[in-house]
Amino acid sequence: MGNGIRGGLLMGIDLGSSFFKVELFDADLHQVGGAAAPVVYDNHEDRVEMPVADCEQTLRRAIAEAIQDSGCVSDDIRAVAFTSQAQTFTVWTPDGTAKVPFISWRDNRSFPVNPVKELTEFGNHCSMNECLPALTVSKLAGMRGLVEPDDSVLWLPTWFVMELTGQTAVDVNLAAMSGLYSLQSGDWWQDAMKVCNINQGNLPQLRPLGAVAGLTHDAAAQYELPTGIPVVLAGNDQTAGAYSAGIHESHSLLISLGTAQVVYLSIPDMPQSTPGTMRGNYPGGRCYQLVADDSGAGAVSWACSVLPGCANPADFDRLAASAPVGCHGVRFVADGPAGSGHWIGTDHPQAATADKARAVLETLVERMGAMVDNLNQMQAECNVIVCGGGSRSKLWRNLLAQRLERPLVCVKNLSPTMGAARIAREVLKL
């Protein structure tokens, strides 16, 4: 490692859906300060938008508080790296303003419009196997005419890269998730652009994952950042979090028991498109494969709201642990939104509330097991790292270990911000 970072710090920025999180790290990736600021939304009917000025203010606040927390000054920062949620975008006009607020991936205004019928072999091009309503391509197809010939579609991290460097760039990891980029050709996808009535000039420059988008210019001072430091593109938050755990080094499968359940695997080559999975670029020339399930800790939170004696997840865990294996035939069916569902088999004479609680975990474990099976990449020697709020449940972990027939290594927190900083350190050879 060179001496360029000695006496200086790396800043990792995670543009999440709920918070913008900023953390500062030393050369050995030890955190020296951090802060998080909540994202401001403007919700009305089926629209979920983030006002651009509010997002800028949110990031300024998070950066300022992180610097203050670290005790450093802005000139101590040697590089900035962005990781982000995917899909959220705005449209930038030639006069230098945003035509619309950031349109969140949660926005449903284009829900009835889905261009999948016009885009053949969608999964062969995109990270996703099917064209979901949350994807940028679906939203732009539903708002044809929004983007005029001289406008630019800018994703959330692209906007801030432009703010800091004057360059409009996006890495291929995030681009492949949008539905507008082709993993086959390694470029913007002509058929998808045609469906949205846009052209290549409307889209940012494509850069490799981990590339330097540019150096900060004078406008970076508005974010309390120095001029002349590199801004690195660190992909989506799941990838950056996995990279922070070094799953590529330990040959590990990463399982996140968060609001949703996620399985993430780093592999040498790009996998084939498979129903129910996602794929894309991983740092170091590797690739990833991912499976996600909306039902996770969100199902536990919902169960806590409807089951007596479950004021919090700890109460739920104790109650579930008191039920026998099989739950006296009670089964949980996760068929509602945000992890909600219903129970069947509750007519057993010994069925109790505890059985309902345990049944939730047994269902989640089975769903997770099926997700791991779907990856079809897990070998006998593969380690399993588990993280997320659900990993604090001893019963949940034990049930999952039994289902996967291997021990689990539990980590308290994966850090997309640290993963972003690590990508920057290694790409810049600092």
C-alpha positions in Angstrom: 0.0 0.0 0.0 1.4 3.4 -0.9 1.7 6.4 1.3 -1.0 8.5 -0.4 -3.6 7.7 2.2 -1.4 7.9 5.2 -2.6 10.8 7.3 -5.8 10.9 5.2 -9.2 9.2 5.2 -11.5 7.4 2.8 -15.2 8.4 2.7 -17.8 5.8 1.9 -21.3 7.0 1.0 -24.3 4.8 0.9 -27.4 6.4 -0.7 -30.0 4.1 0.8 -33.7 4.2 0.5 -34.3 5.3 4.1 -31.0 7.0 5.0 -28.0 8.5 3.4 -25.1 7.1 5.4 -21.6 8.5 5.4 -18.6 6.9 7.1 -14.9 7.8 7.2 -12.2 5.1 7.3 -8.4 5.1 7.8 -6.0 3.3 5.6 -6.7 0.0 7.4 -10.5 0.5 7.0 -11.1 1.2 10.6 -14.1 3.5 11.0 -13.2 6.9 12.5 -16.5 8.6 12.2 -19.9 8.5 10.6 -23.4 9.8 10.4 -26.8 9.1 8.8 -29.5 11.5 7.7 -33.1 10.4 6.8 -34.3 10.6 3.3 -37.2 13.0 2.6 -40.1 11.6 0.5 -43.0 13.3 -1.1 -45.8 10.7 -1.4 -49.1 11.3 -3.1 -51.3 8.6 -4.5 -49.2 6.2 -6.5 -46.2 8.5 -6.7 -43.1 8.1 -4.4 -40.7 11.0 -5.1 -37.6 12.5 -3.4 -37.2 16.2 -4.0 -33.8 16.8 -5.4 -33.0 19.8 -3.2 -33.9 17.8 -0.1 -31.6 15.0 -1.2 -28.8 17.4 -1.7 -29.4 18.9 1.7 -29.6 15.4 3.3 -26.2 14.4 1.9 -24.6 17.7 2.9 -25.9 17.1 6.4 -24.7 13.5 6.6 -21.2 14.5 5.3 -20.9 17.4 7.7 -21.9 15.3 10.7 -19.6 12.5 9.7 -16.6 14.9 9.4 -17.5 16.4 12.8 -17.9 12.9 14.3 -14.4 11.9 13.1 -12.7 15.0 14.4 -11.0 15.5 11.0 -11.3 18.3 8.5 -12.2 18.1 4.9 -8.6 18.3 3.7 -8.0 15.0 5.5 -10.2 13.2 3.0 -8.3 11.5 0.1 -11.1 9.8 -1.8 -14.9 9.5 -1.9 -16.8 6.3 -3.0 -20.5 6.0 -3.7 -22.7 2.9 -3.3 -26.4 3.2 -3.7 -29.9 1.8 -4.0 -30.8 1.1 -7.6 -33.4 2.5 -10.0 -34.1 5.9 -8.3 -33.6 8.5 -11.0 -34.4 12.0 -12.2 -34.2 13.8 -15.6 -31.6 16.6 -16.0 -32.3 19.3 -18.5 -29.7 21.4 -20.6 -30.3 24.4 -18.4 -28.8 22.5 -15.4 -32.0 21.7 -13.5 -33.9 18.6 -12.6 -37.1 18.3 -14.7 -38.7 16.0 -12.0 -37.9 15.0 -8.4 -36.0 11.7 -8.0 -38.5 9.0 -8.9 -38.1 6.2 -6.3 -38.0 2.5 -7.2 -41.1 2.3 -4.9 -43.1 4.6 -7.3 -46.1 2.9 -8.8 -47.4 5.4 -11.4 -46.2 3.1 -14.3 -47.3 -0.1 -12.6 -49.9 -1.0 -15.4 -47.3 -0.4 -18.1 -44.6 -3.0 -18.6 -42.5 -3.2 -21.7 -41.5 -6.9 -21.2 -43.6 -8.0 -24.2 -41.6 -5.7 -26.5 -38.3 -6.7 -25.1 -37.5 -10.3 -26.0 -35.0 -12.3 -24.0 -35.0 -9.7 -21.3 -33.2 -11.8 -18.8 -30.3 -12.4 -21.2 -29.5 -8.7 -21.1 -30.5 -7.4 -17.6 -29.4 -8.3 -14.1 -33.0 -9.4 -13.5 -34.6 -12.3 -15.2 -37.9 -10.5 -15.7 -38.9 -6.9 -16.3 -40.3 -5.8 -13.0 -42.4 -2.6 -12.5 -39.7 -1.2 -10.1 -37.0 -1.1 -12.9 -36.1 2.2 -14.5 -36.9 0.8 -18.0 -40.5 0.1 -16.9 -40.9 3.6 -15.4 -39.5 5.4 -18.4 -41.6 3.3 -20.8 -44.7 4.3 -18.8 -43.6 8.0 -19.0 -42.7 8.2 -22.7 -42.2 11.8 -23.6 -40.7 12.8 -20.3 -37.2 12.6 -21.6 -36.6 15.0 -24.5 -33.6 14.7 -27.0 -31.2 16.9 -25.0 -32.2 15.7 -21.5 -30.2 13.2 -19.4 -31.5 10.4 -17.2 -29.4 10.5 -14.0 -29.6 7.9 -11.3 -29.3 9.0 -7.7 -25.5 8.4 -7.4 -25.0 9.8 -10.9 -26.5 13.1 -9.8 -24.1 13.4 -6.9 -21.1 12.4 -9.0 -22.1 15.2 -11.4 -22.4 17.6 -8.5 -18.9 16.7 -7.2 -17.0 16.2 -10.5 -19.0 17.7 -13.4 -19.1 14.2 -15.0 -22.2 12.1 -15.6 -21.2 8.5 -15.1 -22.7 5.2 -13.9 -21.0 1.9 -13.3 -22.1 -1.2 -15.1 -23.1 -2.9 -11.9 -25.9 -0.4 -11.4 -26.6 0.1 -15.1 -27.3 -3.6 -15.6 -30.0 -3.4 -12.9 -31.9 -0.7 -14.8 -33.1 -2.8 -17.7 -31.5 -0.3 -20.1 -28.0 -1.9 -20.3 -27.2 -5.2 -22.0 -24.9 -7.7 -20.2 -24.5 -9.4 -23.6 -23.2 -6.4 -25.5 -21.6 -4.5 -22.6 -23.3 -1.3 -23.7 -26.6 0.5 -23.5 -29.4 -1.8 -24.9 -30.8 -0.4 -28.1 -34.2 -2.3 -27.9 -34.8 -1.0 -24.4 -34.0 2.6 -25.3 -36.4 2.3 -28.2 -39.2 1.2 -25.9 -38.6 4.2 -23.7 -38.2 6.6 -26.7 -34.7 7.7 -25.6 -31.3 7.5 -27.2 -27.8 6.8 -26.0 -27.1 10.5 -25.6 -29.8 10.6 -22.9 -27.8 8.2 -20.7 -24.6 8.7 -18.6 -21.2 7.5 -19.5 -20.7 3.8 -18.7 -17.7 3.0 -16.4 -16.4 -0.3 -14.9 -17.4 -1.1 -11.3 -14.8 0.6 -9.1 -13.8 3.2 -11.7 -12.9 6.8 -10.9 -15.7 8.9 -12.3 -13.6 12.1 -12.0 -11.9 14.4 -9.6 -13.9 16.8 -7.4 -14.1 20.4 -8.6 -14.9 23.6 -6.9 -18.6 22.8 -6.3 -17.5 20.0 -3.9 -17.0 22.7 -1.3 -20.8 22.9 -1.0 -20.5 19.3 0.4 -17.5 20.2 2.6 -15.2 18.1 0.4 -11.8 19.2 -1.0 -11.1 19.7 -4.7 -9.0 17.3 -6.7 -9.8 14.0 -5.0 -11.1 11.0 -6.9 -14.8 9.9 -6.8 -15.2 6.2 -7.1 -18.2 4.2 -8.4 -18.9 1.3 -6.0 -22.1 -0.2 -7.4 -25.2 -1.3 -5.5 -25.4 -1.5 -1.8 -25.7 -5.4 -1.7 -22.5 -5.7 -3.7 -20.6 -3.2 -1.5 -21.8 -4.9 1.6 -20.7 -8.3 0.4 -17.3 -6.9 -0.6 -16.9 -5.4 2.9 -17.3 -9.0 4.2 -14.7 -10.3 1.8 -17.0 -13.2 0.6 -14.9 -13.6 -2.5 -11.8 -14.3 -0.3 -13.5 -16.7 2.1 -15.5 -18.6 -0.5 -18.7 -17.7 1.4 -22.3 -17.5 0.7 -23.8 -14.4 2.3 -27.3 -14.5 3.8 -29.1 -11.4 4.9 -32.1 -11.8 7.3 -33.3 -8.3 7.0 -36.7 -6.9 6.2 -36.3 -9.0 3.1 -34.3 -12.2 2.9 -31.3 -12.1 0.5 -28.8 -14.7 -0.6 -25.6 -13.3 -2.3 -22.8 -15.2 -4.0 -19.6 -14.0 -5.7 -18.4 -16.2 -8.5 -15.7 -16.1 -11.2 -17.9 -15.8 -14.3 -21.2 -14.3 -15.3 -23.9 -16.9 -14.6 -26.7 -17.6 -17.0 -30.0 -15.8 -16.5 -32.2 -18.0 -14.2 -35.8 -17.3 -13.1 -35.9 -15.8 -9.6 -32.2 -14.7 -9.6 -30.2 -11.6 -10.2 -26.7 -11.3 -11.6 -24.1 -8.7 -12.5 -20.6 -7.4 -12.0 -18.6 -7.8 -8.8 -15.3 -6.0 -8.0 -12.1 -7.5 -9.2 -13.5 -8.8 -12.5 -15.8 -11.3 -10.7 -19.5 -11.6 -10.9 -22.4 -12.1 -8.5 -25.6 -14.0 -8.3 -28.4 -13.0 -5.9 -31.8 -14.2 -4.8 -34.2 -12.1 -2.8 -37.5 -12.7 -1.0 -39.8 -9.9 0.2 -40.7 -12.0 3.3 -38.1 -11.8 6.0 -37.8 -9.9 9.3 -40.8 -7.9 8.0 -42.9 -11.0 8.5 -41.7 -11.2 12.2 -42.5 -7.5 12.6 -46.0 -8.1 11.2 -46.5 -11.2 13.4 -45.5 -9.1 16.5 -48.3 -6.7 15.7 -51.0 -9.3 15.6 -49.9 -12.0 18.1 -50.5 -11.4 21.8 -47.4 -11.3 24.1 -45.1 -10.2 21.3 -44.3 -6.5 22.0 -40.9 -6.8 20.2 -38.8 -9.4 18.3 -37.2 -10.6 21.6 -40.6 -11.5 22.9 -41.4 -13.2 19.6 -38.2 -15.2 19.7 -38.9 -16.5 23.3 -42.4 -17.4 22.4 -41.4 -19.2 19.2 -38.7 -21.2 21.1 -41.3 -22.6 23.4 -43.2 -24.3 20.6 -42.3 -27.8 19.5 -40.9 -28.8 16.1 -43.7 -28.9 13.6 -45.8 -26.4 15.5 -48.7 -28.9 16.1 -49.4 -28.7 12.4 -49.7 -24.9 12.3 -48.3 -23.4 9.1 -47.7 -19.8 8.1 -48.5 -18.7 4.6 -46.6 -15.5 3.6 -48.9 -14.2 0.9 -49.5 -10.6 2.0 -47.7 -7.4 1.4 -44.6 -6.4 3.5 -44.2 -9.9 4.9 -47.8 -10.3 6.2 -49.8 -13.5 5.7 -52.1 -16.0 7.5 -51.9 -19.3 9.4 -53.5 -22.6 8.5 -53.9 -25.7 10.6 -54.8 -23.8 13.7 -57.6 -26.2 14.6 -55.3 -28.7 16.3 -56.4 -29.0 20.0 -53.0 -28.1 21.3 -52.2 -25.3 18.8 -51.3 -22.1 20.6 -49.9 -18.6 19.9 -46.3 -20.0 20.3 -47.0 -22.4 17.4 -48.0 -19.5 15.2 -44.8 -17.7 16.1 -42.5 -20.6 15.4 -44.5 -21.4 12.2 -43.4 -18.0 10.9 -39.7 -18.8 11.3 -40.1 -22.3 9.9 -41.7 -20.8 6.8 -39.0 -18.2 6.4 -36.3 -20.9 6.8 -37.9 -23.1 4.2 -38.1 -20.1 1.8 -34.5 -19.3 2.4 -33.5 -22.9 1.9 -35.3 -22.9 -1.5 -33.5 -19.7 -2.4 -30.1 -21.2 -1.6 -31.1 -24.3 -3.6 -32.1 -22.1 -6.5 -28.6 -20.6 -6.7 -27.3 -24.2 -7.3 -23.8 -22.9 -6.6 -23.4 -23.9 -3.0 -20.7 -26.6 -2.6 -20.0 -28.7 0.5 -17.0 -26.5 1.5 -18.8 -23.2 1.1 -19.0 -21.1 4.2 -22.2 -19.3 5.2 -22.1 -15.8 6.6 -25.4 -14.5 8.0 -26.2 -10.9 8.9 -29.2 -8.6 9.4 -31.7 -8.1 12.2 -33.1 -11.6 12.0 -29.6 -13.0 12.7 -29.9 -11.9 16.3 -32.5 -14.7 16.8 -30.8 -17.8 18.1 -33.8 -19.9 17.1 -33.9 -18.5 13.5 -30.1 -19.1 13.1 -30.4 -22.7 14.5 -33.3 -23.6 12.2 -31.5 -22.2 9.2 -28.2 -24.1 10.1 -30.2 -27.3 10.3 -31.9 -26.6 6.9 -28.6 -25.9 5.2 -26.8 -28.6 7.1 -23.8 -26.4 7.9 -22.8 -23.9 10.6 -23.3 -20.2 10.2 -20.9 -17.4 10.9 -22.9 -14.5 12.2 -21.7 -10.9 11.7 -23.4 -8.0 13.4 -23.3 -5.6 10.5 -22.2 -5.6 6.9 -21.2 -2.1 5.9 -21.9 -0.9 2.3 -20.0 2.2 3.2 -16.9 0.2 4.2 -17.2 -1.9 1.1 -17.3 1.3 -1.0 -14.2 2.6 0.8 -12.4 -0.8 0.3 -13.2 -0.7 -3.4 -11.7 2.8 -3.6 -8.6 1.8 -1.7 -7.9 -1.2 -3.9 -8.7 0.5 -7.2 -6.6 3.5 -6.3 -3.9 1.3 -4.9 -3.7 3.4 -1.8 
